Amino acid sequence: MKRTASHPAGCARRIARHSAVAAAALMVATGPALAQSIPTMDIDSTAPQAVKLVVLLVVFVVVLLSMRSVRLPEIVRTSLFWLIAIVALVGLYAYRVPLQSVGREVAAVLVPGVTVQDGESVVVRRSFGGHFEIEGTVDGAPVRFLFDTGASTVVLSAEDAARAGFDPDALDYRVPVVTAGGMTEVAPVRLPDIAIGGIRMESVRAAVARPGELDRSLLGMSFLNRLSGYDVRRDRLVLIP
């Protein structure tokens, strides 16, 4: 059987044809943007635009002359493809802020405790257990709080206190408190800072629970009273700095 070798000139023509199609597509899709990017001439209010259009026309004609073997339907298809791709990218960029907000809202629903910034306020979704769990930091250490207006102060579990730089064994547990499990004592401390989303409070009065007596740290009134306000709206908690 006789084999037909591909001719180098034919390959070159195909490469040139595809390159020309791509160039024409880019010219069609990005023509308006290119027109705006060409420097203007200080003649009058209409001459600069006319010069831009002439330059675009000359470039486009040169491209067409270099691709005489390319069929019009192929040019149209390629041009439409690039035009749709560019419009989609521009649309995503233009609406990037609302899309980011929607993404954070979805994350907050799927992962309870995730904070969502709404202007200067911070929004948290109710967890599946019916409570508001809030991700924050204490002096840079990650802490997952439980929103608790019944706690007069922020209370850290021994584990969270250790992550924040305290030694639970060296603390003085001398302040009596009443909890759901009965009477106990906590150690008074002052936290360098607490951050919840974009809200940050410095020198916050707090307490540390004895090891094993508190599973989840409490975001109590010593933090909440320093806010401008907070509001529970159905399954959303809004913290207002």
C-alpha positions as CSV (number, residue, x, y, z in Angstrom):
1,M,0.0,0.0,0.0
2,K,1.3,3.4,-0.9
3,R,1.7,5.9,1.8
4,T,1.2,9.6,1.3
5,A,3.7,11.8,3.1
6,S,2.4,15.0,4.5
7,H,3.9,18.0,2.6
8,P,5.7,20.6,4.8
9,A,4.1,23.3,2.8
10,G,0.6,22.0,3.5
11,C,1.4,21.9,7.3
12,A,2.6,25.4,7.1
13,R,-0.5,26.6,5.3
14,R,-2.7,24.9,8.0
15,I,-0.7,26.5,10.8
16,A,-1.0,29.9,9.1
17,R,-4.7,29.4,8.6
18,H,-5.4,28.6,12.2
19,S,-3.2,31.5,13.3
20,A,-5.1,33.9,11.1
21,V,-8.4,32.6,12.4
22,A,-7.3,33.2,15.9
23,A,-6.1,36.7,15.1
24,A,-9.3,37.6,13.4
25,A,-11.3,36.3,16.3
26,L,-9.3,38.4,18.7
27,M,-9.8,41.4,16.5
28,V,-13.5,41.0,16.5
29,A,-13.8,40.3,20.2
30,T,-11.5,42.9,21.5
31,G,-11.9,45.6,19.0
32,P,-13.8,48.0,21.2
33,A,-11.3,47.6,24.1
34,L,-8.4,48.1,21.7
35,A,-10.0,51.2,20.3
36,Q,-10.2,52.7,23.8
37,S,-6.6,51.8,24.6
38,I,-5.0,53.6,21.5
39,P,-3.7,57.0,22.6
40,T,-5.7,60.0,21.5
41,M,-4.4,62.8,19.3
42,D,-5.0,66.3,20.4
43,I,-7.0,67.6,17.4
44,D,-10.6,67.8,18.4
45,S,-13.2,65.7,20.1
46,T,-13.9,63.5,17.0
47,A,-10.6,63.1,15.3
48,P,-9.1,60.8,17.9
49,Q,-11.9,58.3,17.6
50,A,-11.7,58.4,13.8
51,V,-8.0,57.7,14.0
52,K,-8.6,54.7,16.2
53,L,-11.2,53.3,13.9
54,V,-8.9,53.7,10.9
55,V,-6.1,51.9,12.6
56,L,-8.4,49.0,13.6
57,L,-9.7,48.8,10.0
58,V,-6.2,48.7,8.6
59,V,-5.1,45.9,11.0
60,F,-8.3,43.9,10.3
61,V,-7.8,44.2,6.5
62,V,-4.2,43.0,6.8
63,V,-5.4,40.0,8.8
64,L,-8.1,39.2,6.2
65,L,-5.6,39.4,3.3
66,S,-3.3,37.0,5.1
67,M,-6.0,34.4,5.4
68,R,-7.6,34.2,1.9
69,S,-7.8,30.4,2.2
70,V,-9.9,30.5,5.4
71,R,-13.7,30.1,4.9
72,L,-16.1,32.7,6.4
73,P,-18.1,30.2,8.5
74,E,-14.9,29.2,10.3
75,I,-14.1,32.8,11.0
76,V,-17.6,33.4,12.4
77,R,-17.5,30.3,14.6
78,T,-14.1,31.1,16.0
79,S,-15.0,34.8,16.5
80,L,-18.2,33.9,18.4
81,F,-16.4,31.4,20.6
82,W,-13.8,34.0,21.7
83,L,-16.5,36.7,22.0
84,I,-18.6,34.6,24.3
85,A,-15.5,33.6,26.4
86,I,-14.4,37.2,26.8
87,V,-17.9,38.4,27.7
88,A,-18.2,35.6,30.3
89,L,-14.9,36.5,31.9
90,V,-15.8,40.2,32.0
91,G,-19.2,39.3,33.5
92,L,-17.5,37.2,36.2
93,Y,-15.1,40.0,37.0
94,A,-17.8,42.7,37.1
95,Y,-20.0,40.6,39.6
96,R,-17.1,39.2,41.6
97,V,-18.1,40.9,44.8
98,P,-21.7,39.6,44.8
99,L,-20.5,36.2,43.8
100,Q,-18.0,36.1,46.6
101,S,-20.7,37.1,49.1
102,V,-23.0,34.3,47.8
103,G,-20.1,31.9,48.1
104,R,-19.6,32.9,51.7
105,E,-23.3,32.6,52.5
106,V,-23.4,29.1,51.1
107,A,-20.2,28.2,53.1
108,A,-21.9,29.6,56.3
109,V,-24.9,27.4,55.7
110,L,-22.9,24.3,55.0
111,V,-20.3,24.9,57.7
112,P,-21.8,26.4,60.8
113,G,-19.6,28.9,62.5
114,V,-18.1,30.5,59.4
115,T,-18.4,34.3,59.6
116,V,-19.7,36.3,56.7
117,Q,-18.8,40.0,56.4
118,D,-21.8,42.2,55.6
119,G,-20.3,45.7,55.3
120,E,-18.8,46.3,58.8
121,S,-21.1,43.8,60.4
122,V,-20.4,40.1,60.8
123,V,-23.1,37.5,60.1
124,V,-23.2,33.9,61.4
125,R,-25.7,31.2,60.6
126,R,-27.4,29.0,63.2
127,S,-25.8,25.6,63.5
128,F,-27.8,22.4,63.0
129,G,-28.0,22.0,66.8
130,G,-29.9,25.3,67.1
131,H,-27.0,27.3,68.6
132,F,-24.8,30.0,67.1
133,E,-21.2,28.7,66.9
134,I,-18.7,31.4,65.9
135,E,-15.2,31.0,64.6
136,G,-12.8,33.5,66.0
137,T,-9.3,34.0,67.3
138,V,-7.9,34.9,70.7
139,D,-4.5,36.6,70.4
140,G,-4.2,34.9,67.0
141,A,-5.1,31.4,68.1
142,P,-8.2,29.9,66.5
143,V,-11.2,29.4,68.9
144,R,-14.7,28.2,68.2
145,F,-17.1,30.1,70.5
146,L,-20.7,29.5,71.5
147,F,-22.8,32.6,71.5
148,D,-24.1,33.0,75.0
149,T,-25.9,36.1,76.3
150,G,-26.3,34.3,79.7
151,A,-22.6,34.4,80.3
152,S,-21.5,37.6,82.0
153,T,-18.0,37.3,80.5
154,V,-16.1,35.5,77.8
155,V,-15.2,32.0,79.1
156,L,-12.4,29.9,77.5
157,S,-12.1,26.2,77.9
158,A,-8.8,25.0,79.3
159,E,-7.8,23.7,75.8
160,D,-8.6,27.0,74.1
161,A,-6.8,28.9,76.8
162,A,-3.7,26.8,76.3
163,R,-3.8,27.5,72.6
164,A,-4.0,31.2,73.4
165,G,-0.9,31.1,75.5
166,F,-2.2,30.5,79.0
167,D,-1.1,27.7,81.3
168,P,-4.3,26.3,82.8
169,D,-2.4,24.6,85.6
170,A,-0.9,27.8,86.7
171,L,-4.1,29.9,86.9
172,D,-5.9,30.9,90.0
173,Y,-9.5,29.4,90.0
174,R,-11.0,31.6,92.6
175,V,-14.1,33.1,91.1
176,P,-17.3,31.1,91.9
177,V,-19.8,30.8,89.1
178,V,-23.0,28.9,88.7
179,T,-23.3,26.7,85.6
180,A,-25.8,24.1,84.3
181,G,-23.8,21.5,86.1
182,G,-23.8,23.3,89.4
183,M,-21.3,25.5,91.3
184,T,-17.7,25.8,90.1
185,E,-14.8,28.2,90.0
186,V,-13.1,29.9,87.1
187,A,-9.8,31.8,86.7
188,P,-10.1,35.5,85.8
189,V,-7.9,36.6,82.9
190,R,-7.6,39.5,80.4
191,L,-7.3,38.6,76.8
192,P,-5.0,40.7,74.6
193,D,-7.6,40.6,71.8
194,I,-10.5,38.7,70.3
195,A,-11.3,38.8,66.6
196,I,-14.6,37.7,65.1
197,G,-14.5,38.2,61.3
198,G,-13.6,41.8,60.8
199,I,-14.5,42.8,64.4
200,R,-11.6,43.0,66.8
201,M,-11.7,43.9,70.5
202,E,-8.6,44.5,72.6
203,S,-8.1,43.8,76.4
204,V,-11.2,41.8,76.9
205,R,-12.2,40.7,80.4
206,A,-12.6,36.9,80.4
207,A,-12.3,33.7,82.5
208,V,-10.8,30.3,82.0
209,A,-12.7,27.2,83.1
210,R,-11.1,24.3,84.9
211,P,-9.8,21.5,82.7
212,G,-12.5,19.1,81.7
213,E,-15.4,21.4,82.8
214,L,-16.2,23.2,79.6
215,D,-16.4,21.7,76.2
216,R,-16.9,24.9,74.2
217,S,-15.7,28.4,74.9
218,L,-18.4,31.0,75.5
219,L,-18.7,34.4,73.8
220,G,-20.2,36.3,76.6
221,M,-21.3,39.8,77.5
222,S,-17.8,41.2,78.2
223,F,-17.4,41.1,74.4
224,L,-21.0,41.6,73.3
225,N,-21.5,44.7,75.5
226,R,-18.6,46.4,73.6
227,L,-20.4,46.1,70.3
228,S,-22.8,48.7,68.9
229,G,-25.3,46.0,68.9
230,Y,-26.2,42.4,68.0
231,D,-29.4,41.0,66.5
232,V,-30.8,37.5,66.0
233,R,-32.9,37.3,62.9
234,R,-34.3,33.8,62.6
235,D,-31.3,31.7,61.8
236,R,-28.9,34.6,61.4
237,L,-26.9,36.3,64.1
238,V,-25.6,39.8,63.2
239,L,-22.8,41.4,65.2
240,I,-22.6,45.1,64.7
241,P,-19.2,46.8,65.6
